[in-house]
Amino acid sequence: MGLKTVEQLREARAALGWTQAQVAMAAGVSVPTIKRLEGASGGLAIRLETLSRLESAFVAEGITFLEDGQAAVGFGVSLGVLKPK
């Protein structure tokens, strides 16, 4: 999985200009789950299914999750060009 940290979650949401509610809807998870996750720091402490849903929702919108060493500092995100649907 590319999505590993709370900071990446926040960065991906910011890159898309999404609210927490939009992330929750796109990923099929609850708003309280997004709020709880974003209130933490470091590695994501969530079920694999939830992680997969979040990552898939962001990747579908053009987000690439960068591994440690690919970003300027630690892990990060990149917003690529969207493919036509």
N, C-alpha and C positions, 0 to 999 in steps of 0.2 A: 504494500500500500504506500502511496505517496504522501497522504495526509497523516502527519505524525504528531504535530504540536498544536496547542491552543493558539499560539501566535499565527500559525499558518491558517487556521480557521478564520481568525479575525481578519488577516490580510486578504484572504480570498473573498470574504464577504465585502470588505472595503473596495477591493478592485472592481467588483461588479456593481457596487453602489446599492447592495441589497440590505434590507432590514433583517432583523432576526426572524421576523415572521415569514419573510420571503424565503430565507434559507430553510426554515422548518417545513414550509409547504413544498418546496422543490425536492427536499430529501425525504419527505414523508415521516418526519419526526415532530415532536412537540416543541412549542416555543419555550416552555420551561427547561427542556433539555438543552437547547441552544444557549439560553441564559446561564444555566449552570456550567456548561462547558466554557463559555467565554469568561466566566468569573474566576476561572482557575488559571494556572500557568504551567508551562512545561508540557510534558507528554499527555496525550489524550487518554483518559481513563474511561473508556466506553466499550460497549459490546462490539464485536467484529461486524455484526449486521448494521449497526448504527454508523460505524465508521465507513463501511462500504457505501451506504446510502448517501452520506455526506459527500464523500469523495466523488461518487458518480454524478451527483447533482452539479458540483463545481466543474468537473471535467467536461460535462455536456455543454457548459457555457464558455469553454475555452481556457479554463484555468489549468496550469501545469504546476505540479508541486515539485519544488526543487529540493534535492537531497543536501545534506550537510556538505559544504564545500562547493556546491554549485551557486549558492547565493553569496552575497557579499559577506554576510555574517550568519553562520548556522543554516538552518532550514529556511525556505522562503516559498514564494509563489510567483508565477509569471502569467500574465493575461495575453494569450496569443490571438491570432486572427481567427474569427469564428468561421466555421465552414457553413456554406449555404445549406439550408434544410430542405 
